[in-house]
Amino acid sequence: MKRIFFLSLGYIFLSLNGIAQDKITVSGIAYGEYNEPLAFANVEVYTHYANVQTDAYGRYAVRVNKTVDEYGISCSYIGYETSSLIFETQQDTIINFYLKPSSTILETIKVSALSVKDEAPFTYSNLSKETIQKNNLGQDIPYLLNNTPSVVVTSDAGAGIGYTGIRVRGSDATRTNVVINDIPLNDSESQGTFWVNLPDLASSTQSIQIQRGVGASTNGAGAFGATVNLQTKGYNIKRSVGLSTTYGSFNTQKYTLNLSSGLLKNKLAFDARLSQITTDGYIDRASSNLKGAYLSGGFFGDKTSLQAIVMLGKEITYQSWYGSPEAKVEGDEDGLLAHYNNNIGVLYNTAADSINLFSSDRRYNYYLYDDQVDDYQQNHYQLHLNHKLSQAMDLKVALHYTQGEGFFEEFKFQDSFADYGFQNPMVNGEEQANADLVRRRWLDNDFYGTVFNINYKPNTKSEYVLGGAVNRYEGDHFGRLVSSSLGELDFLRENYYFGASTKDDANIYLKSNHKIRIGENKNIYTYLDLQYRGIFYQTKGTDNDLVQYDIDETFHFFNPKAGLSYQMNKESLLYASVGIANKEPARSDFIDAISRPELSDVPVHETLINGELGFRKTSAKLRVETNLYYMKYDNQLIPTGELNDVGSTLRKNVEDSYRAGVELSIITQLTDWFDVGGNATLSRNKIKEFNEVLYDYTNGFEVIINNYEDTDIAFSPNIIVGSQIIFRPLENLELGLYPKYVGKQFLDNTSNDARSLDAYMVTDFLGIYQIPGEKWRQFSISLKVNNVFNTLYSANGYTYSYVFGDLITENFLYPQAGANFLAGLSIKF
């Protein structure tokens, strides 16, 4: 790997000093149906193996060798017909493209019914394939979204690989709806998204759209913070072989092989990807061994396409979700000693536990057992049918099946057999009440169903979409003891708890868009979106703490959205929308409430009313968007700041809460070689009234309730600022700095500074050099330096407090890596 890396550096040096400068520049602008610039369109001089992407203003410029041959150039954009032409020239040339909406299935298959268009009255960000691949050096998808507005990311292992999390406008992954090709990815019961289950998914992703707030109707769990829509469907027109590899800090390695058949006989296409990602992790022992595969094959006719997609993922990840005591992370020796004394015999039972705590640095990991791992496999199968019923009507139907199975393994010091419901065993004639035990907690689940939509566009002024989904989830939760310090026992590998769940989720929606022309380049767009969603959830059995539960809940939700956009001229759009979303509690909300009465008797569903008012402007020199949002919650399930015994957030309903803020995004090209931009979110995230429950163990057991008014919602920073500074000092060389500032976050809902994460600012660097050559379509070398200035910070944590004479607060943090790097090579033939 190192030899390849330095050989490539040498090639770059020779390239910079010896490449012939006898070249021409082909440049221009790509326009859409209404003469609007098309950002991120793909422009390819296919006769010379050169391709670029239009910028935020639809502009492109590509340098190619001057030859006496003809040049062939094409421009493509999702939902539009590809435009191609042949030309001859010996000098710099300007070619503008005016694309027409597609009338064939080949272009429309990639368009999601759940995505929104430029004129939609919602707040969103789009990431093209080129943008995704530029940043794709092995980190999980949340880290590829880090530069979009209102986003905060975190990693249990500290470096963006393994278990990673994302919050949008302060809402965590359980409140962010994620779909792949319109099919739900969120786990039906926990409602979270576990990116680690699909390693290197970014290498097969064509585009990503993030809708902030309620957004448009989608499939799966309700969007209470954002919707992330990933598209992998489609095909590669040309045959290709791609190889990429990454090496970086913490022994991080990524290997990816991509194969594409190209479009065979203008009808068939096949694609495949194999990936492996391994890392030791920043946190001690927080290793990941991830394997992924992507296979697709399809028939693409003039009116019909049928595409099968298989996504396979296997992860073995050493656990690091326990976090580190705040005093350990902050280097507070007195505080660490106090923490230790408070937890002797609870967290620290052996000499090895104590040595680990005091001898480790901020990379401390509580776990020492060699096989303290998550071991899980998840396989996704999709079948997509697209058919043009007429010139004005398209039909899309998909069948899907996801199968997941795996466990996490834990070592427990001198656990009681009674805690597992087993009788004390007799060993050598003596009854044994305790032993060192190793247990596995299993999840075996299946998720399957269908999604569909019919798109009807009778003319250029109106469009209607009727869509929906019917999905079913079946999941078994069970646990087994697999070994003990007493040797083989009769009940080992018997279930000590078992619970079975089913969840039926159906929705149907109707969307309508209308354009009203009121003048030259002046239009009004109306948007209406009506959705019904029904959930039928049953789960029954014994939880891991042997608590019996029997839950049978039915929910009927009506989720309307409406909006209005005013196109003021070719460059400017003003929009406003209001939407209502409802969301059911997660499995853990029900079960935690049974064993933790202070959370609430029975969790109830939440309702969100979301208003958006925004302005977008795209000109030759500037792209800017600003919007105001207000998110009013009834019965919001908010994090208490604590975790349950499997690392999930404990939540409780609060009657009245809101999020309100302003988001600003701006990017401008100051010169041909210098871009600057950034985004900022200023917000207030408040709970009208919150009751904190504390236990007093001083003289037995007492319950203390502290009331707070107008308090901050946990993990909701009031300030998030991101920026980018991009230089192109040489041809094919791009250098970028990406500073990010995240304001103070509270770990619970008491607005207590002693239970908070400090504000932090982290700057990343990304350099990419495209190596020119006639023997390959693309050859690039990348260098990403994360946290250039070695900021020591934590992006996540949890807290709990109790009284024993005095108030004792325990904060646990997830420290993130200091300065670290990822270097990548990628070649495509």
N, C-alpha and C positions, 0 to 999 in steps of 0.2 A: 504493500500500500504506500509506504513512504517513498519507495523508488519511483512508483508511478507519479506520485505527487511532485517530486523534484524534477523528473523528466518533463512534466507538463509546464512547470515554471520556466524551465529552459526553453521550451518551445515558445512560450509566450514572449520571452525576451527576444528570441530570434524573429518572431512575428512582428513585434513592435518596431524592430530596427531594419527588417529586410523585406517586408511585404511591398509589392509594387503598388504605387499610388495611382495607377492608370485605371481609375474607377469613375463611375457615374452615380448620381443620386436620383432615385425615383421617389417622388413625394406627392402628397395630396391630402385630401380629406374624404372620409366615408360618410355619406348621408343616408338617412332612413326615409320612411314613407312620407313624412311631413317636412322633409328637408332639415331634420334635426341631426346634428353630428352623432355618430355612433361610436361611443367609447368602447374600447377593447374588442373591436372587430379584428379579424385575422387577415393580413395582407401577405401574399406569398408570390415571389418571383420564382415560379416553380421550375423554370428552365435553368435557373442558376442556384437552386437549393438555398434560397434566402427567404426568410419570413420574419415579419415583425407584427406588432400589435399596435392598433391605434391608441392614442393617449386619451385623456379625459375629455378632450375637445374633438375627437374623431380624426386627429391628424396622424400621419405616418411619414416616415422617411426611411428608405432602405438603400444601402450602398451595395453595388454589384460590380463585378469586373466588366470593363469595357471590352466588348467583342463585336465581331462583324455579324454574329448570328442574330436571329430574332429573339425578342424577349417575350416571355409569356407571364402575365400577372393576373392574379385573381384576388377577390375580396369576398369574405364570407362572414356571416353573422347569424346567430341563432334566430330562426323565424323568418329569415329573408332568403331569397334566391341568391345563389353565388353568382357573382359577376366576373367574367374573364375576358381578356382581350390579348391580342398579339400586336407588338409594335416593334419598329426599328428606330434606333437612335444612336448617336455617338456623343450625346451631351446630356446634362442634367435635364430631367423631364418631370412635368407636373401632370398627374393623372388623378382626377377626382372620380369617385364611385357614387352612383345613385342607385341604391338597392331597392328592390321591390319585395313586398311581402310574398312569402313562398306559396305556391299553388300546388306543391308536391309534398309527399309524405317524407321525403328524404331530409328536408330541413325542419319540418314541424315536429318530428319525433322528440327532439331535444327540449322543446318548450314545455315547461311545467304548468299545469293548470293552477298550481298553488303559488307560483311566482307572480309578481306584479310588474307592470310596465312603467316606462318613464313618466307617463302622465297620471299614474295612480296617486291617490291622496294619502299615501302611507309613507313612513320613514324607513328607508332601507339602504343597504350597501350591497354592491355586486363585486364579486371577485371572479375574474376570468381564469381560464386554465393557465395562461402564461404567468399571471400573478401568483397563482397557487404554486406552480412548479418552481418559480424563482426562489421561493422561501422554503421549499420542501427538502429539508436536509435530515429528516428523521423525527423531528418533534411532532407531537400530536396536533390534530386539527385546531384545538383551541388556541395554540400558539401561532398558527397561521392566521388567525382572526384577531390577533392582539392589537393590530394597528387600526382597527375599525372603531367607530365612536362608542363610548359608554361600556367598553369591555374591560374586564379584569380577569386575568388567568392565574392559575396556581398549579403546583405540581407536588404531589406527596413526596416523590423522590428528589425533588428540587431542581430538575434540569429539563422538564418538559417532555419526558418519555416515561411511560408507565401510566399510573393513575393521575390524570390531569383534570382540572375543573375550569369552568368558565362561568362568569356572572355577567349579565347584561342589564344595565340600569339597576344593579344591585340584586337582581333575581338569579337564583342559582340554576343548576342544570335540570332540576326537577320541574322548573317552571319555564324552561326553554324547549319548545317543540322542535324536534329534529326529524326530518324525513330524507330518505335516499330514494330518488326517482319517485317521489310522492308517497312512498311507503314508510310508515312510522318506524323510527329507530329506538325511541325511548322505551325502556322496560315498562311493561304494562302495570306492574305492581309498585315498584319503587319510583317509577316515572323519571328516573335519571337516565343519562346517556353515558355509556362506558366505552369511550373511544379506544381503549386498550384492546377491546375485543375484535377490532378490525384494523390490525396494524397496517400502516402505509396506505390507508385508504386514499390519501391525497394524491398518490401516483396514478389513480384511476378516476379522479374527479375532473369533470369538464368545467363546472362552474359552481359557485356558491352564492346564494342570496341570503342576507340576514335582514329580516324585517323586525324592527324594534317595536315594542308595545304589543297590542293585540294582533295587528296585521290582518291579512286576509284569512278567510276560512282555510283550514288545513285538516289533515287527517291525524288521528291519534290524540295525545293529551293536549289540553288547552294551553295556548301560549299566554303566559302571565308576565313574561318579560321580553321574549323574543321568539322568532321562528328562524331556524337554520335549514335552508333547503339546498341539498346537495344533488347534483345531477351527474350520473356516470353514463347515462344512455348515449347511444350514438355510435359512430364508427369513424375510423380513420380512412380517409380517401386513398392514401398511398401506403404501400407495403413498407414496413419499417422494422428495425431491430434496435432496441434501446438498452443501454447498460448505464447504471449509475451506482456510485458508491460514496459513502461518507465515513470519515474517521474524525473523532473528536475527543474532547475531554472525557474523563471517567471511563475510558476505553469504550467509547460509543462507536458502534459500527453499524452501517446500513448497506445492504446489497439488494439491488432491484434489477430484474430482467423484464423488459417489456417486448412483446411480439405482436405485430399487427399484420394481417394478411392483405390489408387494403381492400378496396371495393372490387370484388371479383365479378366479372361479367355484369358490372353495374347493378348487381342484385345481392350478393352475399358478402359478408364481412365477419372476421373472427379476430378476437383480441385476447391476449393472455398476459398475466403479470405474476411473478413470483417475488416475494420479499422476505427478508430476514433483518430484524433489528435487535441488537444486543447492547446492553450497557451495564456498567457496575452501579450507576446512579451516583448522585452527589451525596445523599444521605448514606451513612454506613450500611452496607449489606443490601441496599435498596436496588437490587439488580432486576433487570427485565430481560426475558428471552421471548421474543415475539416473532411469529411466523404468519404470513398472510399470502393469499392468492386471490386473483381475480380472473374470471373466465367469462367471455361473452361471445355469442354467435348469433347472427341474425340474417333474415331475408328482408331486403329493402326494395320494395317495388314502387311503381309510380303512385299507387293509391293505398298500398298496404305494406306494413312492416310487422315482422314478428321477431322479437329479440329475447333470448334467454341469457340471464346473468347469474353467475354463481360467485359469491364472496365468502371466502373461508378465513377464519382467524383462530389462532391458538396462542394463548399467553400463559407464561409462568412468571409471576412477579413476586418478589420478596416483599412482605408487608412492611409498610412504613407509615401506616395511617394513624398510629398512636400519637405522633408528634413528640416534641421535646419540651420539657419544663422551661418556662420563660426565663428563669434565672440561668439555666444552662445556656440558652441562646444568647442572652445578654452578658454573660460572663460575670454574673453577680454571685460571688462565692458565698456570702452570708445568706442570700435568698435561697441558694441551692441547698445549703445545709438545713435551713428551716423546712424546705420542701421535703428533704430526705427524712428528717425526723418525724414529719407529719404522716409519712407513708411507709415507714418500716413495717414489714409484715403485711402490707397491703399491695404495694407495687414492687417493693424490694425485699426479696425473701432469701436470697443466697448471696454468698460472697461475690460471685460472678456478677450479679445484678449491681451490687454496690461499686465494684471496680469499674464496670462499664459506665455507670453514671458519672463517676468522678474523674475517670481517665480520658473520656471522650471530649472532643471539641464540639462546636455548634452543629456538627454533622451527626450527633448522637442519635442512635436508634435504640429504642427500648428493647426490641426483640433480639434474642441471642440464639434461639433454636435454629438449627441448620435448615429445616424444611418448613419454616414459618412462611408459607407461600400461598398465593392464589393460583389455582390451576384450572383454567376454564377454556372451553372451546365453543365457538359460536359460528354456525354456518347459515348463510343467507341464500335463498333461491328465489329468483324473480323471473316471471314470464310476462312480457309486455306486448300487447297487440295494439297497433295504431292503424286506423282505416279512415280514408276520406270517403264519407258517405255521399258527398256532393262537393261542388266547388265551394259551398258556403259552410259545410258541416264536417267536423272531424269527430271520430270516436276513439277513445283510449280506454283500454281495459287491462288490468294487471292482476295476476295471481301471485301470491307470495307465501313463502314458508321459511321460518327461522327456527332452527333447533339449537338449543344451548344446553350444555351439561358441564358441571365442574364443581369444585369445592375450594374452601380455604382451610388450611391445616394449622392447628395451634397446639402449643405446648402449655400445659397448666400444671403449676407447682402444687403438689400435695392437695389436690382437689378431693372433695368428699364424694363418695359413690352415691350418697343419698341425694346430692344435687342433680344426679342424672337419673334418679328413679330406680336405681339398682340396689339390691340387697348387698350388704357388706360381704365380700368373699372370705372364705377360710383359706389361709395359706399356712401350711405346716402346722395345722391344728389350731391356729390363732385367727381370730376375726380381725380383719383389716378395714378401717373406716376411711383411710385416705391413701393416696398414691400419686406419684407423678404420672400424668396422663397425657396422651396425645389424641386429639379429636379432630374430626373433619366435619364441616358443615356443608351440606350439598344443596345445590339447586339444579333441578332437571326440568326444563321447560320447553314448550312448543308454542309458536305464535304463527297463525296462518289466517288467510282471508283474501279479499279482493278489494281493489280500488278502481274507480272508473270516473270518466267525465266525458261529456258531450259538449263540444264547442261549436256554437252556431254564430256565424258572422254574415248576416244577410247583405250587408253593404259596408262601405268604409266608415260609417258613422255609428254602427251599433254592433255589439258583441254580447253573447249570452253564454254562460257556462253552467251546466247542470252536472253535478258530481257528487261523489260520496264514497263510502267504504263500509264494509262489514268485516270485522276482525274478531278472532277468538284467541284467547290466551289460556294455556293450561300449565300449571306449575306445581311441582312438588318440592317442599322444603323439608329436609331431614338431616339428622346428625348422628354420627357414630363415633364411638371410641375405637381407635385402631391399635393402640399399644399402651402398656402400663409398666411402671417400674417393678411391678410384682410378677411380670411375665405374662404368659397366656392365661386369659380368663374366659369363662364360658360365654359371657355376654358381650365380649368384644365383637365389633362389627354388627351388632344389633342396633336398630334405631332406638335412640333414647328420646327422640321427639320426631313427630311427623305431622305435616300439614299439607293439605291439597287445596289448590285455588283454581277457579275458573273466572274469566272475565270476558264478557261479550261487549263489544264496543261498535256501535253503528252510527253513521252520520250521513246526512244528505244536505247539500247546499245548492243555492241558486245565486249566481252572480250576473250582474248586468252592467255594461259600460256603454255610455252614449256620448257622442261628440256633437256639440252645437257650435256651428261656425258663426262668429259674430263680426268678422272683419279679416283683413289681410294678416295672416299669421296670428290671429286671435281666435281662440276657441275656449269653450267651456266643456269640461268632461264631468259627467255625473256617474257615480258609482254606488251600487247597492248590492249587498251581500247578506243573504239570509241562510242560517244554518240551524238544523236540529241535530242534537247529539244525544244518544241514549247509552247508558252504561248499566250493565247488570253484573254485579260482582259478588262472588261467593267464595269464602275461604273458611276452612274448619280444621281443627286439629289441636296440636300441642306445640307451643312455641319453644325455643331453645332453653328458656328458663322454666319450662314445664307448666306454664300458664295455659289453661284451656281457653280456646276462643272459638266462637261460632258467629261469623259475620255474613250477613245477607243484605246487601244494599242495592238499591235501584235509584238511578238519577236520570232526570229528563231535563235537558238544557236547550234553551233557545238563545242563539248567539247572533244577533244582528249587527251589521256594520253599514255605515253610509258615509259618503264623502263627496267632495266637490273640488275640482281643480280648474284653475283659470290660467290659460296660456296667454300671457300678456304680450309676447312677441316671440320671435324665433328662439330667443335665448332664455326667457324667464317664465317660471311657473310658480303660481301661488296655490296652495292646497290646504284643505281642512277635512278632518274626518272624526267620526266618533264610533266606537265599537264597544260591544259588551261581550265578555267571555265568562264562562263558568268552568269550574274545575273541581273534580272529586278529590277526596283525601287519598293519600297513598296507603299501602298495606301497613307500613310501620306506624303511621298515624293512629290507625285503629288499635293495633296490638300494643304499642307503647302506652296508649291511654288506659288500657286495661290494667297494666302493671304499674303505671305511674299516674295515680288519680289527680295529681296536681296539674297535669297537662290539660285535662278536661274530661268530662264524663264520656262523651261521644263526639269525635271530630265531625264537623259539618262541612258542606261544600262551600267554596269561595266564589265570590262574584267580583268582577273587575269591570269598571267603566273607564274607558281610555279615550281621551281626546288628543288630537294632534293638529297643530297649525304650523305650516312650514312654507319655505320659499327656496326654490332652486334656480340657479342661473348658470348657464354654460355658454362661454364666449371663447373667442380665439385666444385670449390671454388668461382667462380665469374660470374656475369652476368652484362655486360656493353653494352651500346649503345650510340653512339654519331652521330650526323648528322648536316650538314650545310643546311640551307634553304634560298631561295631567292624568295620573292613574289612581283612581279612587277605588279602594277595596272594601268589601263587606266580608267580615269573617276571614280575613287573610290568615293563612297558616304561616306563622313567622318562626324563624329559628330561635330557640331559647338560649343558644350558646353552648349547650351540652351535646354530647354524642351518646347514642345507645351502645350496647356491647358489640355491635358489628360495625361501628364507625359511622353510622348514619346520623344525620342531624335530628335531634328532638325538636318537635314543632308543636305549637298550640294555636288555636284560633284567637284572634283579637277582633273585636267588633268593628272598629273604625280605624283605618289607616290610609295613607296615600303616599305616592311618589310624584314629585313635580319638578320639572327642570327645563333647561334650555340646552340644546345641542348645536354646535357650530362645526362645520367641516369646510375646509378651504384648501385648494391646491392651485398653484400658478406656475407657469413656465416662464421664468424671468429671461432666460436666454435658451439657445438651442442645447446648451450643455449644463443647465442649472435649473432644477425644480425645487420649490419649497412648498410645504403644505402642513396641515395639521388638523386636529379636531379637539374640541373641548366640551365637556359636560359639566354644568353647574346645576346642582339639584338639592332639594329638601326631601327627606324620606322619613316620615313621622308616623308614630302611633299615638292616637288620641289618649288612650289610657292603657297601662300595662301593669299587671300584678306579678311581682316577683315572689316566688315561693322559696323560702329557706328552711332548713331543718336545724334545730338547736339540740345538740347531743350533750350539752354540759351536764344536765341533771336528768338523764333519761332521754326523752324524745318530745320535742315541741315543734309546732309549725309556726313560722313567722311569715306574714304576708306584708310586703312593702309595695305601696302604690306609687306609680309614676305617671305623670301626665305630659303629653306633647314630647315624647321621648323618641330618640333616633332608632330606626330599624337596623338590626345587626347586619354587618357586611355590606353596608350601603354608603360608600364614600360620597361626600358632597362635591368633590372635585375630581375629575379625571381628565387629563390632558395628554394628548399624543401628538407627535410631530414627525416630519420627515424632511431631510435635506439630502438631495440626490445630485451628484456630480457625474458628468460624462466627459472627463478630461481627454480621453482618447477614443478613437473609433472602437466600438465593440466592448468598451470598458465602462461599467457603471459602479459607482461607489455611493453608498447611502448610510446616513446616520438616522436612527429612529429613537429619539428620547421619549420616555413615557413617565408621567407623574400620576400617582394615585394618592388621594388624600387619606386622612385618618379613617380607620374603620373600627367600629365597636364590635366586640365579640358577643355581646348580648344586647338586650333592649333597655338597659338602664342608663345609657349615656354616661357611664362611669369611665373616666379616663384610665383608671387602673385596670380596666378590662377592655383594652383596645389594641389595635395594631397601629404602629407609627406610620405616618405618611412616608412614601419613598419615591425616588426617581431613579429609573434604570434606563440606560442608553445602550442600544444594540447597533452593531455595524454589520453591513452586508455588502460584499464586493463580488461582482460577477464579470468574468471576461469570456466573451464568445470568441473562440478560436476559429478564424476563417480557414477554409479548405475546400477542395473540390471533391474529396473522397467521402465526405460525410455531410449530412444535412445540418447537424448541429453538434458542436463540441464545446463544452463550457467547463470552466473551473470556478468554484464558488468558495468563498470564505465568509463565515458568519461568526462574529464575536459577540456573544451575549454578555450583557452587563459589563460593558467596556471598562467602566470606572470602579468596578469591584465593590458596588454598593452591598452592604450587609443588611438584608431585609427579610421580612416574613410576609407572605401574601395570604395566609390563612391561619386559622387557629380555633380553639374552643376554650370554654371556661366553665367552672362550677364553683360554687361557694357554699359554705356551711358555717355553723357557729359551734365552737368548742371553747367556751370561755370568751374568746374573742372571735371576731369574724375572720375566717380563713378563706382566701380566694386562691384557686389554683388555675393558672393560665398555661395552656399548652400551645406551642406555635409550630408552624411548618417553615423552617428556614429555607430560603432559596439559594441557589448556587451563586457564588461570586463570579468573577470574570472567567469565561470558559469559551471554547471555540468548537466549531464544526466546519470541516473542510470537505468539499465534495467535487467529484468529477462526474460528468455526464456526457455520453456520446450517443448519437442517433444516426443510424445509416438508413 
